[in-house]
Amino acid sequence: MRNSTSVERSIDAFAHRYLDRSTGGLRAGLTEFLVFGLKQAWACVFGASLLAVIIAVRLWYPSNAGLASNDFMTIAAVAIQVLMVVFRLETLRELRVIVLFHVVGTVMELFKTDVGSWSYGAEGILRIGAVPLFSGFMYAAVGSYMVRVFRLFDLRFDRYPRRWITALVAAGIYVNFFSHHYIFDFRWVLLAAVVLVYGRCVMHYRVFRKRFRMPILVSFLLVALFIWFAENIGTWSRAWLYPNQLNGWQAVSIDKLLAWFLLMIISVVLVAWVYKPEPPEQFTVGETSPEFRVNTGK
């Protein structure tokens, strides 16, 4: 796996030893499906761990504990991030991008809580204003997923737009998250710009021994949908609440899916500055990956 950590290379080698016998038919298809699920789960390990902490706090954290629940979640998030690096589940190069996600997200949180878009409990000392520090780790979890899925699936891109153009679109999206409270909301204009810029781009990815492809806009939507589901779990756990949830939980508005879709563009641009998008290798989609043939001799 390109740019993989030593732990991931060991897992990949282990998988090949036990799964290389699945060479055709239904068994081979099931193997690809199983590996796809396992890689996605591995890519989500930081976000899933953080979400598990949030749920555990909701269900079991004592209300009279000496340490505020928000502070506990912040300490737990820091511990998870440290363990990710110590056990070589993330590289220091990727950590820089994840820290950038944290900063970008925290700045947005400070503004959005100030204008009343959502709110957190006021308890705890590990916070900036009304924003507990664990909130930035939720954006870092998105960054962690993005950089990990990039290398786990050895992503390549056909007709990827120029990075300076994508940076301009991402900057416009980020500014609009703030400015739409005071001037016209350009989100639909920005959505049209995203479709125009990325519409022709196709993502190629390797699961186990075969490569597949998907329009990149579809991948953005799928990830945004996954984050929306996670956000529903987070608000159910009362880690933060929207105004319409203060008197009783209800599902997060589906309108938020558009916000997460646009946030995906910012995420992709940040990751693209660490892993420069490369064109696909020359092979037919669905055939055995050249990398697989080199590694296994098949």
C-alpha positions as a Markdown table, in Angstrom:
| # | Residue | x | y | z |
|---|---|---|---|---|
| 1 | Met | 0.0 | 0.0 | 0.0 |
| 2 | Arg | 1.4 | 3.4 | -1.0 |
| 3 | Asn | 2.6 | 5.6 | 1.9 |
| 4 | Ser | 1.2 | 3.0 | 4.4 |
| 5 | Thr | 2.4 | 2.7 | 7.9 |
| 6 | Ser | 4.4 | -0.3 | 9.1 |
| 7 | Val | 1.4 | -1.6 | 11.0 |
| 8 | Glu | -0.8 | -1.4 | 7.8 |
| 9 | Arg | 1.9 | -3.1 | 5.7 |
| 10 | Ser | 1.9 | -6.0 | 8.2 |
| 11 | Ile | -1.9 | -6.2 | 8.1 |
| 12 | Asp | -1.8 | -6.2 | 4.3 |
| 13 | Ala | 0.8 | -9.0 | 4.2 |
| 14 | Phe | -1.3 | -11.0 | 6.7 |
| 15 | Ala | -4.4 | -10.5 | 4.6 |
| 16 | His | -2.7 | -11.7 | 1.4 |
| 17 | Arg | -1.4 | -14.9 | 3.1 |
| 18 | Tyr | -5.0 | -15.9 | 4.0 |
| 19 | Leu | -7.0 | -14.4 | 1.2 |
| 20 | Asp | -4.9 | -15.0 | -1.9 |
| 21 | Arg | -6.5 | -18.3 | -2.5 |
| 22 | Ser | -9.8 | -16.6 | -3.4 |
| 23 | Thr | -9.0 | -16.2 | -7.0 |
| 24 | Gly | -12.3 | -16.3 | -8.8 |
| 25 | Gly | -16.1 | -16.6 | -8.6 |
| 26 | Leu | -18.3 | -15.8 | -5.7 |
| 27 | Arg | -15.6 | -16.3 | -3.2 |
| 28 | Ala | -13.4 | -13.7 | -4.8 |
| 29 | Gly | -16.2 | -11.2 | -4.9 |
| 30 | Leu | -17.0 | -11.8 | -1.2 |
| 31 | Thr | -13.3 | -11.3 | -0.4 |
| 32 | Glu | -13.3 | -8.0 | -2.2 |
| 33 | Phe | -16.4 | -6.9 | -0.3 |
| 34 | Leu | -15.0 | -8.1 | 3.1 |
| 35 | Val | -11.7 | -6.3 | 2.5 |
| 36 | Phe | -13.6 | -3.1 | 1.5 |
| 37 | Gly | -15.5 | -3.1 | 4.7 |
| 38 | Leu | -12.5 | -3.8 | 6.8 |
| 39 | Lys | -10.5 | -1.0 | 5.2 |
| 40 | Gln | -13.3 | 1.4 | 5.7 |
| 41 | Ala | -13.5 | 0.4 | 9.4 |
| 42 | Trp | -9.7 | 0.8 | 9.7 |
| 43 | Ala | -9.9 | 4.2 | 8.1 |
| 44 | Cys | -12.6 | 5.3 | 10.6 |
| 45 | Val | -10.7 | 4.1 | 13.7 |
| 46 | Phe | -10.1 | 7.6 | 15.1 |
| 47 | Gly | -13.6 | 8.8 | 14.4 |
| 48 | Ala | -15.2 | 5.6 | 15.7 |
| 49 | Ser | -13.1 | 5.7 | 18.9 |
| 50 | Leu | -14.1 | 9.3 | 19.5 |
| 51 | Leu | -17.8 | 8.5 | 18.8 |
| 52 | Ala | -17.6 | 5.5 | 21.2 |
| 53 | Val | -16.3 | 7.9 | 23.9 |
| 54 | Ile | -19.2 | 10.3 | 23.3 |
| 55 | Ile | -21.7 | 7.5 | 23.5 |
| 56 | Ala | -20.1 | 6.1 | 26.7 |
| 57 | Val | -20.2 | 9.5 | 28.3 |
| 58 | Arg | -23.9 | 9.8 | 27.6 |
| 59 | Leu | -24.7 | 6.4 | 28.9 |
| 60 | Trp | -22.4 | 5.9 | 31.9 |
| 61 | Tyr | -20.5 | 9.0 | 32.9 |
| 62 | Pro | -21.5 | 10.0 | 36.4 |
| 63 | Ser | -23.2 | 13.4 | 36.6 |
| 64 | Asn | -21.4 | 14.2 | 39.9 |
| 65 | Ala | -17.9 | 13.3 | 38.7 |
| 66 | Gly | -15.2 | 15.7 | 39.8 |
| 67 | Leu | -14.0 | 16.0 | 36.1 |
| 68 | Ala | -16.5 | 17.6 | 33.8 |
| 69 | Ser | -17.7 | 15.3 | 31.0 |
| 70 | Asn | -16.5 | 17.8 | 28.3 |
| 71 | Asp | -13.0 | 17.8 | 29.8 |
| 72 | Phe | -13.0 | 14.0 | 30.0 |
| 73 | Met | -13.9 | 13.8 | 26.3 |
| 74 | Thr | -11.1 | 16.2 | 25.5 |
| 75 | Ile | -8.5 | 14.2 | 27.5 |
| 76 | Ala | -9.8 | 11.0 | 25.8 |
| 77 | Ala | -9.5 | 12.6 | 22.4 |
| 78 | Val | -5.9 | 13.6 | 23.0 |
| 79 | Ala | -5.1 | 10.2 | 24.3 |
| 80 | Ile | -6.6 | 8.5 | 21.2 |
| 81 | Gln | -4.6 | 10.9 | 18.9 |
| 82 | Val | -1.3 | 10.2 | 20.9 |
| 83 | Leu | -1.9 | 6.4 | 20.6 |
| 84 | Met | -2.5 | 6.7 | 16.9 |
| 85 | Val | 0.9 | 8.2 | 16.4 |
| 86 | Val | 2.8 | 6.0 | 19.0 |
| 87 | Phe | 1.4 | 2.8 | 17.5 |
| 88 | Arg | 2.2 | 4.1 | 14.0 |
| 89 | Leu | -1.4 | 4.1 | 12.9 |
| 90 | Glu | -0.8 | 7.6 | 11.5 |
| 91 | Thr | 2.4 | 9.3 | 10.2 |
| 92 | Leu | 3.7 | 12.6 | 11.5 |
| 93 | Arg | 3.2 | 13.9 | 7.9 |
| 94 | Glu | -0.5 | 13.1 | 8.2 |
| 95 | Leu | -0.7 | 14.5 | 11.7 |
| 96 | Arg | 0.1 | 17.9 | 10.4 |
| 97 | Val | -3.0 | 17.9 | 8.2 |
| 98 | Ile | -5.1 | 16.5 | 11.0 |
| 99 | Val | -3.9 | 19.4 | 13.3 |
| 100 | Leu | -4.9 | 21.8 | 10.5 |
| 101 | Phe | -8.4 | 20.2 | 10.4 |
| 102 | His | -8.5 | 20.8 | 14.1 |
| 103 | Val | -7.6 | 24.5 | 13.8 |
| 104 | Val | -10.0 | 25.1 | 10.9 |
| 105 | Gly | -12.8 | 23.3 | 12.7 |
| 106 | Thr | -12.3 | 25.1 | 16.0 |
| 107 | Val | -12.4 | 28.5 | 14.4 |
| 108 | Met | -15.7 | 27.6 | 12.8 |
| 109 | Glu | -17.0 | 26.3 | 16.1 |
| 110 | Leu | -16.2 | 29.5 | 17.9 |
| 111 | Phe | -18.1 | 31.5 | 15.3 |
| 112 | Lys | -21.1 | 29.2 | 14.9 |
| 113 | Thr | -21.7 | 28.9 | 18.7 |
| 114 | Asp | -21.4 | 32.6 | 19.0 |
| 115 | Val | -24.2 | 33.2 | 16.5 |
| 116 | Gly | -26.3 | 30.4 | 18.0 |
| 117 | Ser | -26.1 | 27.8 | 15.2 |
| 118 | Trp | -25.5 | 25.1 | 17.9 |
| 119 | Ser | -24.4 | 25.0 | 21.5 |
| 120 | Tyr | -22.4 | 22.9 | 24.0 |
| 121 | Gly | -22.8 | 22.4 | 27.7 |
| 122 | Ala | -21.0 | 25.1 | 29.7 |
| 123 | Glu | -19.2 | 22.8 | 32.1 |
| 124 | Gly | -15.5 | 22.2 | 32.1 |
| 125 | Ile | -12.3 | 24.3 | 31.9 |
| 126 | Leu | -10.7 | 22.8 | 28.7 |
| 127 | Arg | -12.5 | 25.1 | 26.4 |
| 128 | Ile | -12.2 | 28.3 | 24.4 |
| 129 | Gly | -15.2 | 30.5 | 25.2 |
| 130 | Ala | -18.3 | 28.3 | 24.8 |
| 131 | Val | -16.4 | 25.7 | 22.7 |
| 132 | Pro | -15.0 | 22.6 | 24.5 |
| 133 | Leu | -11.7 | 21.6 | 23.0 |
| 134 | Phe | -12.9 | 18.1 | 22.1 |
| 135 | Ser | -15.0 | 19.7 | 19.3 |
| 136 | Gly | -12.0 | 20.3 | 17.2 |
| 137 | Phe | -11.2 | 16.6 | 17.3 |
| 138 | Met | -14.4 | 15.9 | 15.5 |
| 139 | Tyr | -13.1 | 17.7 | 12.5 |
| 140 | Ala | -9.7 | 16.0 | 13.1 |
| 141 | Ala | -11.6 | 12.7 | 12.8 |
| 142 | Val | -12.8 | 13.7 | 9.4 |
| 143 | Gly | -9.2 | 14.6 | 8.4 |
| 144 | Ser | -7.9 | 11.3 | 9.9 |
| 145 | Tyr | -10.4 | 9.4 | 7.8 |
| 146 | Met | -9.5 | 11.3 | 4.6 |
| 147 | Val | -5.8 | 10.8 | 4.8 |
| 148 | Arg | -6.1 | 7.1 | 5.8 |
| 149 | Val | -8.7 | 6.2 | 3.1 |
| 150 | Phe | -6.4 | 7.9 | 0.6 |
| 151 | Arg | -3.6 | 5.5 | 1.2 |
| 152 | Leu | -5.5 | 2.4 | 2.2 |
| 153 | Phe | -7.3 | 2.4 | -1.1 |
| 154 | Asp | -4.4 | 3.8 | -3.1 |
| 155 | Leu | -6.6 | 6.5 | -4.6 |
| 156 | Arg | -5.9 | 7.7 | -8.1 |
| 157 | Phe | -7.9 | 10.3 | -10.0 |
| 158 | Asp | -8.7 | 10.7 | -13.7 |
| 159 | Arg | -9.2 | 14.3 | -14.8 |
| 160 | Tyr | -8.6 | 15.8 | -11.3 |
| 161 | Pro | -9.0 | 19.6 | -11.5 |
| 162 | Arg | -6.1 | 21.9 | -11.0 |
| 163 | Arg | -5.4 | 22.3 | -7.3 |
| 164 | Trp | -5.4 | 26.1 | -7.3 |
| 165 | Ile | -8.9 | 26.0 | -8.7 |
| 166 | Thr | -10.1 | 23.6 | -6.0 |
| 167 | Ala | -8.4 | 25.8 | -3.4 |
| 168 | Leu | -10.4 | 28.8 | -4.6 |
| 169 | Val | -13.6 | 26.8 | -4.4 |
| 170 | Ala | -12.7 | 25.5 | -0.9 |
| 171 | Ala | -11.9 | 29.0 | 0.3 |
| 172 | Gly | -15.2 | 30.3 | -1.0 |
| 173 | Ile | -17.0 | 27.5 | 0.9 |
| 174 | Tyr | -15.2 | 28.2 | 4.1 |
| 175 | Val | -15.9 | 32.0 | 3.9 |
| 176 | Asn | -19.5 | 31.3 | 3.2 |
| 177 | Phe | -19.9 | 29.3 | 6.4 |
| 178 | Phe | -19.3 | 32.6 | 8.1 |
| 179 | Ser | -20.6 | 35.3 | 5.7 |
| 180 | His | -24.0 | 33.8 | 5.0 |
| 181 | His | -25.1 | 35.1 | 8.5 |
| 182 | Tyr | -24.7 | 38.6 | 7.2 |
| 183 | Ile | -25.0 | 38.6 | 3.5 |
| 184 | Phe | -26.5 | 36.4 | 0.8 |
| 185 | Asp | -26.0 | 32.6 | 1.2 |
| 186 | Phe | -24.0 | 31.4 | -1.7 |
| 187 | Arg | -24.1 | 27.7 | -0.9 |
| 188 | Trp | -26.1 | 26.8 | -4.0 |
| 189 | Val | -23.8 | 28.8 | -6.2 |
| 190 | Leu | -20.9 | 27.1 | -4.5 |
| 191 | Leu | -22.5 | 23.7 | -5.0 |
| 192 | Ala | -22.8 | 24.5 | -8.7 |
| 193 | Ala | -19.1 | 25.4 | -8.7 |
| 194 | Val | -18.2 | 22.1 | -7.1 |
| 195 | Val | -20.2 | 20.2 | -9.7 |
| 196 | Leu | -18.6 | 22.2 | -12.5 |
| 197 | Val | -15.0 | 21.7 | -11.1 |
| 198 | Tyr | -15.2 | 18.1 | -10.1 |
| 199 | Gly | -17.9 | 16.8 | -12.4 |
| 200 | Arg | -15.6 | 15.1 | -14.8 |
| 201 | Cys | -13.3 | 13.6 | -12.2 |
| 202 | Val | -13.3 | 9.9 | -11.6 |
| 203 | Met | -11.8 | 8.2 | -8.6 |
| 204 | His | -9.9 | 4.9 | -9.0 |
| 205 | Tyr | -9.4 | 2.8 | -5.9 |
| 206 | Arg | -7.9 | -0.6 | -5.1 |
| 207 | Val | -9.8 | -2.8 | -2.7 |
| 208 | Phe | -7.8 | -6.1 | -2.5 |
| 209 | Arg | -6.6 | -7.4 | -5.8 |
| 210 | Lys | -8.8 | -5.4 | -8.1 |
| 211 | Arg | -9.3 | -1.8 | -8.9 |
| 212 | Phe | -12.7 | 0.0 | -9.3 |
| 213 | Arg | -13.8 | 3.5 | -10.1 |
| 214 | Met | -16.4 | 5.9 | -9.0 |
| 215 | Pro | -17.4 | 9.5 | -9.9 |
| 216 | Ile | -15.7 | 11.6 | -7.2 |
| 217 | Leu | -18.9 | 13.6 | -6.5 |
| 218 | Val | -20.6 | 10.3 | -5.5 |
| 219 | Ser | -17.8 | 9.6 | -3.0 |
| 220 | Phe | -18.2 | 13.1 | -1.6 |
| 221 | Leu | -22.0 | 12.5 | -1.1 |
| 222 | Leu | -21.5 | 9.1 | 0.5 |
| 223 | Val | -18.9 | 10.4 | 3.0 |
| 224 | Ala | -21.2 | 13.4 | 3.8 |
| 225 | Leu | -24.1 | 11.0 | 4.4 |
| 226 | Phe | -21.9 | 8.9 | 6.8 |
| 227 | Ile | -20.9 | 12.1 | 8.7 |
| 228 | Trp | -24.6 | 13.1 | 8.9 |
| 229 | Phe | -25.4 | 9.8 | 10.6 |
| 230 | Ala | -22.5 | 10.3 | 13.0 |
| 231 | Glu | -23.8 | 13.8 | 13.8 |
| 232 | Asn | -27.2 | 12.4 | 14.7 |
| 233 | Ile | -25.4 | 10.1 | 17.2 |
| 234 | Gly | -23.4 | 13.0 | 18.6 |
| 235 | Thr | -26.5 | 15.1 | 19.1 |
| 236 | Trp | -28.4 | 12.2 | 20.6 |
| 237 | Ser | -25.6 | 11.9 | 23.1 |
| 238 | Arg | -26.0 | 15.6 | 23.8 |
| 239 | Ala | -22.3 | 16.3 | 23.0 |
| 240 | Trp | -23.8 | 19.4 | 21.3 |
| 241 | Leu | -27.3 | 20.4 | 20.3 |
| 242 | Tyr | -29.0 | 22.5 | 17.6 |
| 243 | Pro | -31.6 | 25.0 | 18.8 |
| 244 | Asn | -34.5 | 22.8 | 17.7 |
| 245 | Gln | -33.1 | 19.9 | 19.9 |
| 246 | Leu | -32.9 | 21.9 | 23.2 |
| 247 | Asn | -36.4 | 20.8 | 24.3 |
| 248 | Gly | -36.1 | 17.2 | 23.1 |
| 249 | Trp | -33.9 | 15.4 | 20.6 |
| 250 | Gln | -34.9 | 15.0 | 17.0 |
| 251 | Ala | -33.0 | 14.0 | 14.0 |
| 252 | Val | -30.6 | 16.5 | 12.5 |
| 253 | Ser | -32.2 | 18.2 | 9.5 |
| 254 | Ile | -31.3 | 16.6 | 6.2 |
| 255 | Asp | -30.4 | 20.2 | 5.0 |
| 256 | Lys | -27.2 | 19.7 | 7.0 |
| 257 | Leu | -26.2 | 17.1 | 4.4 |
| 258 | Leu | -25.4 | 19.9 | 2.0 |
| 259 | Ala | -23.2 | 21.6 | 4.6 |
| 260 | Trp | -21.3 | 18.4 | 5.1 |
| 261 | Phe | -21.0 | 17.9 | 1.3 |
| 262 | Leu | -19.5 | 21.3 | 1.0 |
| 263 | Leu | -17.2 | 20.7 | 3.9 |
| 264 | Met | -15.9 | 17.6 | 2.1 |
| 265 | Ile | -14.5 | 19.9 | -0.5 |
| 266 | Ile | -12.4 | 21.7 | 2.1 |
| 267 | Ser | -11.3 | 18.3 | 3.5 |
| 268 | Val | -10.3 | 17.0 | 0.0 |
| 269 | Val | -8.3 | 20.2 | -0.7 |
| 270 | Leu | -6.4 | 20.0 | 2.6 |
| 271 | Val | -5.5 | 16.3 | 2.0 |
| 272 | Ala | -4.6 | 17.0 | -1.6 |
| 273 | Trp | -1.7 | 19.2 | -0.4 |
| 274 | Val | -0.2 | 16.2 | 1.4 |
| 275 | Tyr | -1.0 | 13.5 | -1.1 |
| 276 | Lys | -0.8 | 15.1 | -4.6 |
| 277 | Pro | -3.6 | 13.5 | -6.7 |
| 278 | Glu | -2.1 | 11.2 | -9.2 |
| 279 | Pro | -3.6 | 9.8 | -12.4 |
| 280 | Pro | -4.6 | 6.1 | -12.6 |
| 281 | Glu | -2.2 | 3.4 | -13.7 |
| 282 | Gln | -2.9 | 1.8 | -17.1 |
| 283 | Phe | -5.2 | -1.1 | -16.4 |
| 284 | Thr | -8.8 | -2.1 | -17.1 |
| 285 | Val | -11.2 | -1.4 | -14.2 |
| 286 | Gly | -12.0 | -4.7 | -12.5 |
| 287 | Glu | -8.8 | -6.5 | -13.5 |
| 288 | Thr | -6.2 | -7.5 | -11.1 |
| 289 | Ser | -4.3 | -4.5 | -9.8 |
| 290 | Pro | -0.7 | -4.2 | -11.2 |
| 291 | Glu | 0.5 | -3.7 | -7.6 |
| 292 | Phe | -1.2 | -6.9 | -6.5 |
| 293 | Arg | 0.6 | -8.8 | -9.4 |
| 294 | Val | 3.9 | -7.3 | -8.4 |
| 295 | Asn | 3.6 | -8.1 | -4.8 |
| 296 | Thr | 2.3 | -11.7 | -5.3 |
| 297 | Gly | 3.8 | -12.7 | -8.6 |
| 298 | Lys | 0.3 | -13.5 | -10.0 |
